[in-house]
């Protein structure tokens, strides 16, 4: 790992920095990853399958692809009302992002040269958070609570054609999902802030069986860290699980379930997604 990239929300969405921030592998802030003005209030971020481009869902209703030096190489153009959230790549190579107002997921070609198409019907969930594609071809979408309090707290399952398989795979009274990723084992890994929006909310990483929705285990940072708003999840090249939140990037030894500590820290970080560049 050579660099840690974090998207930091801004303005009314979190009073953060409104850019992509770059940290050294040792956690030292290097500054903005890019000075391109098209990057505003960035959210989802994912490395292309080839490892040469970084796709970012920007707050000004567009998707961008940057090279590893921070230069924008592809631009979808502004899509009025896009309101994109988290993003990841589908098995077929398309970049997929949640559409928060429309309650679905949009898949766009890696060239960003068309509007793309929704993978699910509009309103499939009240407020989509993170999602991932399982080894079985199914799509797992964490359904959380929106800023206005709408929504539910579960993981919803769809088949490869976008058909609903299970509206409430997970029934966990202490789950309020903010992001989801999938472990090498196929288990679902979900970052949670429960009760959502509460000053005393507990930040945890929760692991679920993808077939039954059963809670497998809970990972949590040391309480002394005061970790909160655990939005972005990512497995790094080292196999560790990373999570970004309000002021911190933290790491876990995932196989052992052990908290490794704070990897980077910055006041008002308000992180949304984290990426580890090899």
C-alpha positions in Angstrom: 0.0 0.0 0.0 1.5 3.4 -1.1 -1.4 5.8 -0.5 -4.8 6.0 1.2 -7.5 8.0 -0.6 -10.6 9.2 1.1 -13.7 11.0 -0.3 -14.7 13.7 2.1 -18.3 15.1 2.0 -18.9 18.8 2.3 -21.4 21.5 3.1 -24.8 20.6 4.5 -23.9 16.9 3.9 -21.3 16.9 6.6 -19.2 20.0 6.8 -16.2 18.2 5.5 -13.6 19.1 2.9 -15.5 18.4 -0.3 -12.7 16.7 -2.1 -10.6 13.5 -2.4 -7.9 13.6 0.3 -4.6 11.7 0.0 -2.7 10.2 2.9 0.6 8.4 3.0 0.7 4.7 4.0 1.8 6.0 7.4 -1.3 8.1 7.7 0.2 11.6 7.0 -2.0 14.0 5.1 -0.6 14.8 1.7 -3.4 17.1 0.7 -6.1 16.9 -2.1 -5.6 14.1 -4.5 -6.8 16.3 -7.3 -7.5 20.0 -7.8 -10.1 19.4 -10.6 -13.1 21.6 -9.9 -15.5 19.0 -11.1 -14.9 17.1 -7.9 -17.4 18.4 -5.4 -18.9 16.6 -2.3 -17.5 13.3 -3.6 -19.1 10.0 -2.4 -18.5 6.6 -3.9 -15.0 5.7 -5.1 -13.6 2.5 -6.6 -10.5 1.3 -8.5 -11.1 -0.1 -12.0 -10.6 -3.8 -12.5 -7.4 -3.0 -14.4 -6.1 -0.9 -11.5 -5.3 2.1 -13.7 -8.4 4.4 -13.0 -10.2 5.6 -10.0 -13.9 6.1 -10.5 -15.6 8.7 -8.3 -19.3 9.7 -7.8 -19.2 13.5 -7.5 -21.7 15.6 -5.7 -22.4 17.7 -8.8 -24.4 14.9 -10.4 -21.6 13.3 -12.4 -19.2 10.4 -12.5 -15.5 10.9 -13.1 -12.5 8.6 -13.7 -9.1 9.8 -12.6 -5.7 8.4 -13.2 -3.4 7.5 -10.3 -1.9 11.0 -10.5 -5.3 12.7 -9.9 -5.9 13.8 -13.5 -9.5 13.4 -14.8 -9.5 11.3 -17.9 -13.2 10.5 -18.2 -16.3 12.6 -17.4 -19.9 11.4 -17.7 -21.0 15.1 -17.9 -23.5 16.5 -15.5 -26.7 14.4 -15.1 -29.4 16.6 -13.5 -30.8 14.9 -10.4 -28.4 12.0 -10.4 -27.7 12.2 -6.6 -25.2 9.4 -6.7 -23.9 7.6 -3.6 -21.7 4.6 -3.1 -20.1 2.9 -6.1 -18.4 -0.4 -7.1 -17.8 -2.4 -10.2 -20.1 -5.1 -11.4 -18.8 -8.5 -12.6 -19.4 -7.4 -16.2 -17.1 -4.4 -15.8 -19.6 -1.6 -15.5 -19.3 1.0 -12.7 -22.4 0.9 -10.5 -23.6 3.6 -8.1 -26.6 4.0 -5.9 -29.2 6.6 -6.9 -30.3 7.8 -3.5 -33.5 9.8 -4.5 -34.6 7.0 -6.9 -34.0 4.1 -4.6 -32.1 2.0 -7.2 -28.6 1.3 -8.6 -27.3 2.7 -11.9 -24.8 0.8 -14.1 -22.7 2.9 -16.5 -20.2 1.7 -19.0 -16.5 2.2 -18.0 -16.1 4.7 -20.8 -18.8 6.9 -19.2 -20.1 7.6 -22.7 -23.8 6.8 -22.1 -26.4 7.4 -19.4 -26.3 3.7 -18.4 -29.2 1.7 -17.1 -30.8 0.9 -13.7 -30.1 -2.6 -12.4 -33.2 -2.5 -10.2 -36.7 -1.0 -10.5 -37.0 2.5 -9.0 -37.9 2.6 -5.4 -36.5 -0.9 -4.8 -35.5 0.3 -1.3 -36.4 3.5 0.5 -32.8 4.7 0.9 -29.9 2.7 -0.6 -26.6 2.5 1.1 -23.7 0.2 0.1 -24.1 -2.9 -2.1 -22.1 -5.7 -3.5 -22.2 -8.6 -6.0 -22.1 -12.1 -4.4 -20.2 -15.1 -5.7 -23.6 -16.6 -6.5 -24.5 -13.8 -8.9 -26.9 -12.1 -6.5 -26.9 -8.4 -5.6 -26.9 -7.5 -1.9 -28.1 -4.0 -1.2 -28.1 -2.5 2.3 -31.2 -0.5 2.9 -30.7 2.2 5.5 -32.3 5.3 6.9 -32.2 8.5 4.9 -31.5 12.0 6.2 -35.2 12.7 6.6 -35.7 9.5 8.6 -37.2 7.4 5.8 -36.2 3.8 5.3 -35.5 0.6 7.1 -32.5 -1.3 8.4 -31.8 -4.5 6.5 -30.1 -6.1 3.5 -32.3 -6.7 0.5 -31.3 -9.4 -2.1 -31.9 -9.3 -5.8 -31.1 -11.9 -8.5 -28.8 -11.1 -11.5 -31.8 -9.9 -13.5 -32.8 -7.4 -10.9 -35.7 -9.5 -9.5 -36.4 -9.4 -5.8 -35.3 -12.5 -3.9 -35.5 -11.4 -0.3 -36.8 -8.1 0.9 -35.4 -8.6 4.5 -32.5 -11.0 4.5 -31.2 -9.5 7.7 -33.3 -8.9 10.8 -30.8 -7.5 13.3 -32.2 -5.0 15.9 -28.8 -3.3 16.2 -28.2 -2.8 12.4 -28.4 0.6 10.7 -26.3 0.1 7.6 -24.1 2.8 6.0 -22.0 0.7 3.7 -21.7 -3.0 2.5 -18.9 -5.0 1.0 -18.4 -8.7 0.5 -15.6 -10.8 2.0 -13.6 -13.4 0.1 -15.7 -16.0 1.9 -18.9 -14.5 0.4 -20.1 -13.2 3.8 -21.7 -9.8 3.9 -19.7 -7.1 5.8 -21.8 -4.1 6.8 -20.8 -0.9 8.6 -23.5 0.3 11.0 -24.3 3.3 13.1 -27.1 2.4 15.6 -29.3 4.2 16.5 -28.8 6.1 13.3 -28.1 9.8 13.9 -28.0 9.5 17.7 -25.2 11.3 19.6 -24.6 8.1 21.5 -24.8 5.8 18.4 -22.4 2.8 18.4 -20.3 2.3 15.3 -19.7 -1.4 14.4 -18.8 -3.6 11.5 -21.2 -6.5 11.3 -20.7 -9.8 9.4 -23.7 -11.8 8.0 -24.2 -15.2 6.4 -25.4 -14.4 2.8 -27.8 -17.3 2.7 -29.5 -17.0 6.0 -28.8 -13.4 7.0 -27.6 -14.7 10.4 -25.2 -12.5 12.3 -21.8 -14.1 12.3 -19.8 -11.7 14.4 -19.3 -8.0 15.3 -16.1 -6.0 14.9 -15.7 -2.8 16.8 -12.9 -0.2 17.3 -11.5 0.6 20.7 -14.1 2.9 22.4 -11.3 5.3 23.2 -11.0 6.2 19.5 -14.5 7.7 19.5 -15.0 6.3 15.9 -18.4 7.4 14.4 -20.3 7.5 11.1 -18.6 4.4 9.7 -19.5 4.9 6.0 -16.8 3.5 3.8 -15.6 -0.2 3.8 -12.7 -1.6 1.8 -10.5 -4.6 1.9 -6.9 -3.6 1.2 -4.1 -5.3 -0.7 -2.8 -6.5 2.6 -6.1 -8.3 3.4 -7.0 -6.0 6.2 -10.4 -4.4 6.4 -10.5 -0.6 6.4 -13.3 1.7 7.4 -13.6 5.5 7.2 -15.8 7.7 9.3 -16.1 11.1 10.8 -12.5 11.8 11.8 -10.7 8.6 11.3 -9.6 5.7 9.0 -9.4 2.5 11.0 -8.2 -1.0 10.2 -9.0 -4.5 11.3 -7.2 -7.8 11.0 -10.2 -9.4 9.4 -9.5 -13.1 9.8 -8.7 -12.6 13.5 -11.4 -10.0 14.1 -8.9 -7.8 15.8 -8.9 -4.0 15.8 -5.5 -2.8 14.5 -5.9 0.9 15.3 -6.2 4.3 13.6 -4.5 4.4 10.2 -5.2 8.1 9.5 -6.8 10.9 11.4 -8.1 14.4 10.4 -10.6 16.6 12.1 -13.8 17.0 10.1 -12.8 14.3 7.7 -16.4 13.1 7.2 -15.2 10.2 5.1 -17.5 8.5 2.6 -15.3 6.0 0.8 -11.7 4.7 1.2 -9.4 3.3 -1.3 -5.9 1.7 -0.8 -3.6 2.2 -3.7 -0.9 -0.6 -4.0 
